[in-house]
Amino acid sequence: MREYICRSFRIALNETVGESFLFCMVNHDTGKVVTLSRENEFKTFSKDYTHEETDSRTMVTYNAVTIVKDKGRDKELIPEFDEPEDTRKS
């Protein structure tokens, strides 16, 4: 999920926090908001920290994630990703 977020929102993230962010999720047992540590991202399913939101104007429902600044890290800019050769425009 981190790679997808970085690839899709690189420019906007670089203006604010870069790659220095953490995912938030709701603990379904306690109802409390929990920040997911970077060490646990690889062993946590994306569905555990995504939620559905509905646009009140259009009534379109979409999946969303909540990210917060990682206060323990300095801002790290996200470099440009190389496109695979088969998707490059000729």
Secondary structure, DSSP 8 states (H G I E B T S, - for coil): -HHHHHHHSHHHHHHHTBT-EEEEEE-TTT--EEEE-HHHHTTS-GGGTEEEEE-TTT--EEEEEEEEE-TTS--B--------GGGS--
